[in-house]
Amino acid sequence: MKRIFNKYIYAAIIAVLAFSVISCNDFLDKSPQGSFTGDDDTSGGLEAKVFGVYSKMRSYNITAGIPAFAVHMFRSEDSEKGSTENDGPDNARFWDDFEYTPNNGILGTYWNHNYSIIHDCNSTIDTIQKLNNSDLRSLEAEAKFFRAYCYFNLVRAWGEVPKIDFKITNASQANIAKSSATEIYALIDADLTFAEANLPQSWETKYKGRLTWGAARSLHARTYMMRNDWGNMLAASKDVINSGIYNLNTAVDQVFTDAGENCGESIFELQCTATAAKPGSTDIGSQFCQVQGVRGAGQWNLGWGWHMATKELGTAFEPGDPRKDATLLYFRKPGEAITPENTNKPYGESPESSAMGAYFNKKAYTNPAMRAKYTREGFWVNIRIIRYPDVILMAAEAANELDQTEDALKYLEMVRSHARGASTSILPKVTTEDQVELRKAIQRERRVELALEPDRFYDLVRWGTAKEVLHAAGKTNYQDKHALLPVPQSEIDKSNGVLKQNPNYQ
C-alpha cells in the first residue's frame, strides 16, 4: 500500500486537500515531492513551498519536455529533434542546425521557467533567514540547491545573465542588467557550499528522492567540471565516492527500468508516479516519457517521438557493450519486417514508426504492463538527474588532468567493470598511462555511459572540441558563438533595453 498525496494548490494561502490510500506495485511506492498534506508540514508552510519547487523541477520546461531537451541535448552530435520532418521544423533548424535567432519561443520559455524557480527559492530563503531558526536550515539548503541548479542552467546556456538573489516584491526589481559568469558561479558556489553543510546524507523512507548532501556535492563537482577546475572537481567527486553511500550494484540494463528507480547509483532522482485516478497527470508524474516515446500509430503511439539518437551515437559503442541496447530503442519503418535487429529487450517489442531519427531513447522506454495499467505515455517514470557513474567519471577526468594516472585508471575501470558485468570478453581494461590517450578514453566513456542524458553538448564545449566534432557529424553550421544562446528577444523588449544581446547576435 502507499499514500498518494494530492498536490498543494498555491494562491494567497495554501489549500490543503485530502489524501487517498491506493494499492499498487512496490516499485511505485513513492510519493513525489510537491504532493503532500498539511499534516506532513511542520514548518509553517515553508516545507510546502520547497516541495512546490520539486514539482516545478519535474515540469515540462525544466527537465521533462522539449525546452529542456532542446537546450541540453539536441545540439550534440548524438541527439536530434527527432519526430517527423513536419513536426516542429523551425526547432530542428534552430537546435539541430544552429540557425539561432533571438525569437525562438523555446528560448523565452526556458529562461522564464528557470527564473520562476529562482524567484520561488529567493522567497523561501528570505522568509527562513528572517525567522533565524536553525531548525529550518535544511529547507534553506534545498532552496539554495535549486537556485544553484537553475543558475547553472542559465550560465551555461547564456553566459552572462541577471543575478537575482533576493525576494522580488515589485516586478521592476527584476529588471536588472546581466552579471558576469564569474559572479553567477560565485553565487552557485556559495549556495552549494551551504547545501553541502546543511543537507542530510539520507532521509527517512517517506521522503525518498529528497535532496541530500551527496546531491549537492555532486552538482558542485559538475559546476567545477564546466569550469575545468580540476582540483575542486576531483575533491568534490572523491568526497562522494569515498562516502560509501552509493554503489554500482544495479546492472546497466536495469538502471532505467521501473525496478532500477532509486537504486544504489541514484544520487538525485525526481519522483514521479501514476494512479488509477491520475494515470497521466503532471500533478504526480511527468511528461518525460511522453515527449520521447515512440511516435507511431495504434499500439505504437507511445508519445511524441522527440529527442532521438543519431546514427553517429550508434557507432560510438564498443563491440558487445551492453549499454548500447540499454540506450538505443530500435524500431522499423512501416511495412518493414520484424527482425532481431529491430526487436528490443526485455519485452520483445519491435515498434513501428515513421520518425526520422535513427533510434528512440530507450532510457525513456516503458513497461508494457504499466502502459496497460495506466497510459501508454509513462507518466510514472522517475527522472534521473545525477547518477553515480557520472561522478566517478568526473573523478577520472580530473585525476587524469592532474597527472594522477593511477587514480584516473581506477575510476575509469569502475565504470567499465560495471558495464562489463560478467562478460569478461568485452570492454577491455584501459591501461594506457599516456595522458592524451587516457583523456580520450575517459571522454569516450562519458559519451557512452551518459548517452542521451543531458549535457553531451556542454562536454564538447568545455573540451574545446565542439566545432570539430559537430562538423564531422554534419552539423556544419556550428560556430564558436553558438556555444552560447542568444538572449530571448522577448526578454530584451520587456526590459526596455536593460538587457543586452549576447555578442554576434545583434
KOLKETI-901083 format. One line per 8 residues: their letters; for each residue x, y, z of C-alpha. Coordinates in pm, 1 decimal, always signed. Each point is the difference from the previous one (the first is absolute). Example, Ala and Ser with C-alpha at 12.3 -4.5 7.8 and 13.67 -1.06 7.14 Angstrom:
2
AS) +1230.0,-450.0,+780.0 | +137.0,+344.0,-66.0
// end
This chain:
506
MKRIFNKY) +0.0,+0.0,+0.0 | +111.7,+355.9,-49.0 | -127.7,+346.0,+55.2 | -38.9,+227.4,-300.0 | -44.9,+357.4,+112.1 | -194.4,+256.8,-193.5 | +204.8,+296.2,-110.6 | -4.3,+322.8,+198.8
IYAAIIAV) -173.8,+280.5,-178.8 | +174.3,+330.6,+61.1 | -185.9,+328.0,-14.3 | +1.9,+262.6,+272.9 | +0.6,-289.0,+248.1 | +57.7,-373.6,-25.6 | -315.2,-207.2,-35.8 | +43.3,-340.2,+159.2
LAFSVISC) -160.3,-288.1,-183.6 | -70.5,-345.4,+131.4 | +215.2,-298.6,-85.7 | -109.0,-343.8,-112.7 | +140.6,-347.4,+53.6 | +54.7,-187.8,-323.5 | +138.4,-347.6,-61.3 | +269.9,-46.6,-261.7
NDFLDKSP) +329.0,-169.7,-76.0 | +290.5,+25.7,+241.8 | +226.7,+172.9,-250.4 | -249.8,+285.3,-20.0 | +5.5,+43.9,+376.4 | +97.7,+362.9,-17.1 | -163.4,+327.2,+87.4 | +126.9,+278.1,-224.9
QGSFTGDD) +120.3,+310.6,+176.2 | -257.5,+267.2,-76.5 | -285.7,-234.7,+94.0 | -73.9,-16.3,+370.7 | -237.2,+122.1,+268.3 | +22.8,+253.9,+277.4 | +49.9,-276.9,+255.1 | +340.3,-62.7,-158.7
DTSGGLEA) +109.2,+361.8,+25.8 | +117.3,+113.5,+341.2 | +188.7,+306.7,-125.2 | -281.7,+250.5,-25.7 | -45.5,-47.4,-375.5 | +367.3,+30.2,-93.3 | +35.1,-369.8,-74.6 | -301.1,+30.9,-227.4
KVFGVYSK) +174.0,+277.1,-191.2 | +314.3,-208.8,-38.0 | -200.8,-302.2,-111.2 | -165.8,+224.6,-255.9 | +343.0,+52.2,-153.1 | +45.5,-377.0,-37.3 | -327.5,-1.0,-191.3 | +125.7,+276.6,-229.7
MRSYNITA) +327.3,-185.9,-47.0 | -172.8,-296.5,-161.0 | -194.6,+228.2,-230.2 | +1.9,+5.8,-378.7 | +212.4,+313.3,-26.1 | +285.2,-90.9,+236.6 | +68.2,-374.7,-22.4 | -285.7,-185.9,-170.0
GIPAFAVH) -78.7,+170.5,-328.4 | +115.3,+159.0,-321.8 | +160.0,+315.9,+149.8 | +225.1,-209.5,+224.7 | +84.9,-250.6,-273.4 | +68.1,+273.4,-254.7 | +242.5,+192.9,+220.4 | +181.0,-299.3,+147.3
MFRSEDSE) -15.5,-269.6,-266.4 | -98.6,+84.8,-358.5 | +316.9,+199.0,-61.6 | +244.3,-290.9,+36.3 | +101.4,-240.3,-276.6 | -176.5,-285.0,+182.3 | -349.6,+151.3,+19.6 | -245.2,+172.6,-229.8
KGSTENDG) -349.6,+138.2,+14.2 | -143.8,-321.4,-140.5 | -371.1,-55.9,-56.4 | -107.9,+66.2,-361.3 | +128.1,+254.9,-246.8 | -313.5,+213.4,+14.8 | -19.9,-4.6,+381.1 | +176.8,+314.8,+121.8
PDNARFWD) +234.0,+57.1,-296.6 | +86.2,+347.1,+131.2 | +140.9,-159.0,+314.7 | +200.1,-249.3,-203.6 | +160.0,+287.2,-187.9 | +65.8,+194.6,+319.1 | +139.1,-278.0,+221.2 | +126.8,-273.0,-234.2
DFEYTPNN) +134.6,+236.1,-264.8 | +103.1,+293.5,+225.1 | -207.4,+258.2,-185.3 | -33.0,+200.1,+319.8 | -240.0,+294.1,+10.4 | -100.9,+193.4,+313.1 | -369.0,-54.2,-76.5 | -14.1,-375.7,+48.7
GILGTYWN) -280.1,-63.6,+247.8 | +182.4,-272.8,+190.3 | +270.1,+248.8,+99.5 | -243.4,+218.5,+190.5 | -178.5,-297.1,+151.8 | +318.8,-155.1,+136.9 | +130.7,+334.9,+125.6 | -326.1,+86.1,+177.4
HNYSIIHD) -54.1,-336.1,+165.4 | +349.0,-9.2,+143.0 | -54.6,+348.2,+140.4 | -340.7,-103.1,+131.7 | +165.7,-266.0,+215.2 | +269.8,+248.2,+103.0 | -265.1,+248.8,+111.4 | -177.9,-270.2,+203.8
CNSTIDTI) +328.9,-93.9,+164.0 | +86.7,+362.9,+74.2 | -334.8,+48.3,+174.5 | +48.2,-311.4,+213.3 | +360.2,+89.4,+86.8 | -104.2,+352.0,+96.7 | -271.9,-127.6,+235.4 | +227.3,-256.1,+164.6
QKLNNSDL) +282.8,+246.4,+52.3 | -236.5,+247.5,+165.2 | -123.4,-270.8,+237.3 | +361.0,-78.7,+96.6 | -95.8,-352.4,+104.7 | +277.5,-259.8,-27.3 | -259.4,-277.0,-30.9 | -88.2,+135.7,-344.2
RSLEAEAK) +350.8,-14.4,-144.3 | -62.1,-320.5,-193.7 | -296.0,+168.4,-173.2 | +217.2,+299.4,-79.3 | +261.1,-240.7,-133.6 | -254.5,-159.7,-233.9 | -106.5,+341.1,-128.3 | +362.4,+101.2,-53.2
FFRAYCYF) +74.2,-325.4,-185.1 | -282.7,+67.2,-242.5 | +102.1,+362.7,-43.4 | +352.1,-118.5,-81.3 | -135.3,-266.1,-235.9 | -200.6,+253.4,-199.1 | +279.1,+255.2,-11.1 | +228.3,-275.9,-126.1
NLVRAWGE) -252.1,-62.4,-278.0 | -1.9,+369.0,-85.0 | +372.6,+73.4,+16.6 | +85.4,-292.1,-225.5 | -267.3,+94.0,-250.7 | +55.2,+377.3,-11.6 | +318.1,+85.6,+189.3 | -85.7,+338.4,+150.1
VPKIDFKI) -349.8,+13.4,+150.2 | -173.3,+218.5,+261.2 | +91.2,-103.3,+354.7 | -317.1,+22.2,+206.0 | +74.7,-142.7,+344.0 | -263.7,+189.5,+197.6 | -374.8,-13.5,+47.0 | -191.4,+192.3,-264.3
TNASQANI) -280.3,+215.5,+139.3 | -41.0,+217.5,-309.6 | +45.0,-114.6,-358.6 | +229.2,+292.3,-75.5 | +257.9,-143.1,+242.6 | +62.6,-287.2,-240.5 | +90.3,+234.3,-285.7 | +374.1,+8.1,+50.1
AKSSATEI) +303.0,-29.4,-223.7 | +192.4,-320.2,-51.6 | +269.9,-109.1,+242.6 | +321.7,-166.0,-111.9 | +26.5,-377.5,-11.1 | +258.9,+28.0,+278.5 | -254.9,+170.7,+226.2 | -264.4,-261.8,-80.1
YALIDADL) +240.4,-282.1,+81.2 | +90.6,+171.2,+327.6 | -368.8,-12.8,+98.2 | -21.3,-364.8,-107.8 | +306.2,-85.0,+208.1 | -139.3,+175.4,+307.6 | -339.6,-167.7,-34.3 | +140.5,-349.4,-47.3
TFAEANLP) +250.6,+41.4,+282.3 | -291.8,+88.2,+228.4 | -200.2,-296.5,-131.0 | +289.8,-238.2,+61.5 | +28.1,+120.0,+357.7 | -370.5,-23.1,+80.2 | -151.7,-288.5,-194.2 | -9.6,-348.7,+153.8
QSWETKYK) +168.1,-301.0,-156.0 | -338.4,-170.3,-16.3 | -366.3,+47.9,+89.0 | -259.3,-231.7,+146.7 | -182.5,-216.8,-252.8 | -303.9,+222.9,-43.3 | +230.7,+270.6,-140.1 | +159.3,-222.7,-263.3
GRLTWGAA) +152.5,+213.7,-272.1 | +47.7,+305.0,+217.9 | +327.1,+192.8,-33.0 | +300.6,-122.8,+193.1 | +358.3,+99.7,+67.2 | +107.5,-232.2,-281.5 | -221.4,+179.0,-251.3 | +142.4,+339.3,+97.5
RSLHARTY) +361.6,-118.8,-6.2 | -51.7,-174.0,-334.3 | -161.7,+305.1,-158.5 | +287.6,+208.5,+132.0 | +244.1,-238.3,-170.7 | -195.5,+45.0,-323.0 | +24.5,+378.7,+22.8 | +376.4,-25.2,+55.9
MMRNDWGN) +16.4,-232.5,-300.7 | -161.1,+261.6,-223.3 | +271.8,+241.7,+108.3 | +280.3,-258.3,-43.3 | +87.3,+59.0,+366.4 | +171.2,-335.0,+37.8 | +105.0,+31.0,+363.8 | -342.3,+84.8,+138.0
MLAASKDV) -166.7,-239.3,-242.7 | +216.0,-288.4,+124.6 | -46.9,+89.4,+367.2 | -379.5,+17.2,-32.3 | -37.7,-318.8,-202.3 | +238.1,-194.6,+227.9 | -200.4,+112.5,+302.9 | -307.8,-161.2,-152.6
INSGIYNL) +185.3,-317.5,-98.1 | +172.2,-36.9,+336.4 | -323.3,+55.1,+191.6 | -103.1,-358.4,-75.3 | -362.9,+109.0,-41.9 | -33.7,-101.0,-365.9 | +76.7,-315.1,-195.8 | -0.9,-157.9,-345.6
NTAVDQVF) -189.9,-313.8,+94.6 | -282.4,+45.8,-252.1 | +65.8,-142.4,-347.0 | +16.0,+256.6,-278.7 | -305.4,-146.4,-173.2 | -203.5,+45.5,+318.8 | +94.8,+354.2,+102.1 | -261.0,+171.4,-218.6
TDAGENCG) -279.7,-248.5,+67.8 | -269.5,+23.2,+265.6 | +198.3,-245.2,+212.6 | +306.7,+223.0,-24.9 | -164.0,+309.2,+144.0 | +175.9,+134.0,+311.2 | +266.9,-269.2,-30.3 | +345.4,+23.3,+153.3
ESIFELQC) +135.0,+224.6,-274.3 | -280.4,+255.6,+33.5 | +137.3,+322.6,+147.1 | -288.1,+226.3,-93.9 | -317.3,-131.0,-161.3 | -327.5,+187.3,-41.2 | -286.2,-217.2,+122.2 | -295.3,-58.1,-233.1
TATAAKPG) -294.8,-233.1,+24.8 | -344.9,-84.4,-135.7 | -323.3,-125.3,+151.0 | -329.6,-130.4,-129.4 | -150.4,+342.5,+68.3 | +294.2,+185.8,-154.4 | +153.2,-229.0,-262.7 | +153.5,+283.3,-202.0
STDIGSQF) +26.2,+299.9,+227.6 | +286.3,+245.5,+39.5 | -124.8,+61.4,+354.7 | +171.0,-321.9,+107.3 | +183.1,-102.9,-317.0 | +180.9,+153.8,-295.3 | +3.9,+17.1,-379.3 | +358.7,-127.3,-21.4
CQVQGVRG) -98.4,-323.8,-177.5 | -295.3,+147.6,-186.6 | +220.0,+250.5,-183.4 | +264.9,-262.1,-88.4 | -224.3,-302.0,-49.1 | -34.4,-185.1,-332.0 | -198.2,+206.9,-248.0 | -217.0,-247.4,-183.2
AGQWNLGW) -357.6,-117.7,-48.3 | -219.5,-230.3,+204.3 | +200.2,-196.0,+254.7 | +311.7,+194.9,-103.8 | -146.4,+338.1,+83.3 | +214.7,+29.4,+312.5 | +83.2,+369.3,-23.4 | +117.0,+287.3,-212.5
GWHMATKE) +329.3,-147.3,-118.4 | +219.7,+299.8,+82.8 | +366.2,-28.9,+102.4 | +123.9,-289.2,-209.2 | +348.0,-147.6,-27.8 | +212.1,+36.5,-312.8 | +183.6,-262.8,-203.4 | +322.9,+149.7,+135.1
LGTAFEPG) -92.9,-100.4,+352.9 | -77.7,-352.0,-117.9 | +358.2,-41.1,-117.2 | +154.3,+143.0,+318.8 | -40.4,-314.7,+210.8 | +274.1,-262.2,+13.1 | -90.2,-349.4,-125.3 | -222.9,-181.6,+246.7
DPRKDATL) -49.2,+298.2,+232.5 | -329.7,-71.9,+182.5 | -60.4,+372.8,+26.8 | -83.6,+16.3,-369.8 | -312.9,-212.9,+40.1 | -77.7,+181.2,+325.8 | +15.0,+339.5,-175.1 | -133.0,-42.1,-353.4
LYFRKPGE) -360.4,-98.2,-66.1 | -8.1,-170.7,-339.9 | -298.8,+30.4,-231.4 | -112.8,-78.0,-353.6 | -160.0,+211.0,-268.2 | -362.2,-76.0,-102.4 | -10.2,-311.5,-213.2 | +339.2,-129.6,+110.1
AITPENTN) +25.2,-349.7,+143.3 | +60.8,-70.6,+366.6 | +359.7,-117.2,+42.3 | +234.2,-67.1,+293.3 | +173.7,+329.1,-84.7 | -313.4,+209.1,+57.1 | -128.9,-197.5,+297.4 | +72.4,+132.1,+349.0
KPYGESPE) +75.3,-164.9,+331.1 | -152.5,-81.4,+243.6 | -353.7,+9.1,-139.9 | +61.8,-133.0,-351.8 | -164.3,+302.9,-159.5 | +73.0,+132.7,-348.9 | -153.7,+347.6,-21.5 | -112.7,+138.7,-333.9
SSAMGAYF) +47.3,+368.8,-78.2 | +57.7,+250.1,-279.3 | +220.2,+215.1,+221.5 | +311.3,+137.9,-167.5 | +263.1,-76.8,+264.7 | +206.6,-315.8,+16.0 | -115.2,-117.4,+344.2 | -238.4,+101.0,+275.6
NKKAYTNP) +128.9,+53.8,+353.7 | -20.1,-329.6,+185.2 | +63.1,+182.8,+326.5 | -358.8,+117.8,-41.3 | -139.3,-342.7,-97.9 | -293.8,-125.8,+203.2 | -121.3,-334.4,+128.8 | -296.0,-123.7,-212.8
AMRAKYTR) -174.5,-135.3,+310.8 | +8.7,+347.9,+152.2 | -121.8,+152.2,-326.5 | -301.7,-228.6,+12.8 | -62.5,+94.3,+362.3 | +30.3,+377.7,-40.2 | +80.1,+166.7,-331.9 | +236.3,-75.0,-286.4
EGFWVNIR) +196.2,+317.1,+75.9 | +185.9,-86.2,+320.4 | -87.9,+281.3,+238.8 | +110.6,-219.0,+292.7 | +368.5,-21.8,-103.9 | +252.0,+180.2,+223.4 | +240.4,+255.3,-149.1 | +363.2,-80.5,+76.8
IIRYPDVI) +187.9,+325.3,+57.5 | +336.4,-107.7,+148.2 | +137.9,-353.1,-19.8 | +301.6,-146.3,+177.8 | +187.3,-102.1,-319.9 | -0.1,+366.1,-104.6 | +175.4,+92.1,+324.5 | +253.2,-282.4,-37.8
LMAAEAAN) +83.6,+115.5,-351.6 | +38.9,+356.2,+127.2 | +256.6,-133.2,+246.1 | +175.8,-191.5,-278.7 | +19.6,+304.3,-224.7 | +124.1,+235.0,+270.7 | +256.0,-251.3,+126.4 | +139.6,-43.8,-350.4
ELDQTEDA) +29.0,+375.7,-52.1 | +187.5,+23.3,+330.4 | +241.7,-277.9,-102.4 | -144.7,-243.3,+252.7 | -1.7,-277.7,-257.0 | -45.5,-294.1,+235.8 | -314.1,+149.9,+148.8 | -133.3,+100.3,-341.9
LKYLEMVR) +36.3,-357.8,-124.7 | -158.1,-136.1,+317.7 | -307.7,+218.8,-34.7 | -34.4,-69.0,-370.8 | +15.6,-373.4,+64.5 | -275.2,+26.9,+261.9 | -240.4,+119.1,-268.7 | +118.3,-241.2,-268.2
SHARGAST) -10.7,-295.0,+239.5 | -355.8,+87.7,+90.4 | -97.1,+10.6,-367.3 | +193.1,-319.4,-73.7 | -172.7,-201.8,+268.8 | +88.2,-367.5,-20.1 | +101.1,+21.9,-366.8 | +379.2,-1.3,+22.3
SILPKVTT) +41.0,+1.7,-380.7 | -128.4,+355.4,-47.6 | +108.9,+349.7,+100.7 | +364.3,-80.8,+71.4 | +167.7,+180.1,+284.8 | +162.5,+327.9,-103.0 | +369.7,-8.3,+93.0 | +157.8,+292.1,-183.4
EDQVELRK) +199.3,+240.5,+214.8 | +23.0,+261.1,-274.2 | -200.5,+301.1,+115.3 | -134.9,+85.4,-346.6 | -110.2,-353.9,-76.5 | -153.4,-39.9,+344.2 | -182.6,+331.2,-45.3 | -152.6,-133.0,-321.5
AIQRERRV) -100.4,-323.2,+171.2 | -172.6,+184.3,+284.4 | -176.1,+231.9,-242.5 | -120.9,-298.3,-201.9 | -122.5,-166.8,+318.6 | -200.4,+308.4,+97.8 | -158.7,-3.8,-343.0 | -128.1,-357.2,+15.6
ELALEPDR) -74.2,-22.5,+372.9 | -203.7,+322.1,-0.4 | -137.4,-28.5,-352.7 | -334.4,+177.0,-58.1 | +20.3,+149.0,+346.9 | +53.8,+376.2,+32.0 | +315.7,+191.8,-77.3 | +198.9,-178.6,-270.3
FYDLVRWG) -0.9,+336.6,-182.5 | +143.7,+174.6,+304.0 | +273.9,-263.6,+22.6 | +101.4,+82.3,-356.7 | +1.1,+371.9,+77.3 | +216.2,-28.0,+311.6 | +243.3,-237.9,-172.9 | +38.1,+248.3,-284.5
TAKEVLHA) -95.8,-264.9,-257.7 | -354.2,+109.8,-85.5 | +75.6,+140.4,-346.3 | +218.3,-294.6,-102.3 | -240.1,-267.2,+121.9 | -321.3,+162.6,-119.7 | +139.3,+80.3,-344.3 | +118.5,-359.5,-37.5
AGKTNYQD) -353.0,-114.3,+83.7 | -149.9,+225.6,-267.1 | -109.7,+285.0,+226.7 | +213.8,+240.3,-197.6 | -188.7,+316.2,+92.0 | +149.2,-5.2,+348.4 | +238.8,+286.0,+73.8 | +167.8,+105.5,+323.4
KHALLPVP) -272.1,+254.5,+76.0 | -256.8,-280.7,+16.8 | +145.4,-120.1,+330.0 | -227.1,+267.5,+149.4 | -362.0,+58.2,-90.9 | -138.9,+336.6,-102.7 | -188.0,+178.0,+277.8 | -375.5,-33.2,-66.7
QSEIDKSN) -115.8,+310.1,-187.1 | -317.7,-3.9,+207.1 | +208.6,+53.5,+315.8 | +201.3,+281.7,-157.0 | -322.3,+170.0,-107.2 | -155.6,-33.5,+346.6 | +311.4,+149.5,+156.1 | -18.9,+314.7,-214.0
GVLKQNPN) +358.3,-53.6,-104.0 | +147.1,-78.3,+343.8 | +85.0,-349.0,-120.5 | +257.0,-9.5,-278.7 | +24.7,-263.4,-269.3 | +289.5,-246.9,+6.9 | +291.7,+72.8,-238.0 | -46.1,-79.8,-368.9
YQ) -378.6,-13.4,+20.2 | -62.6,+370.7,-54.2
// end
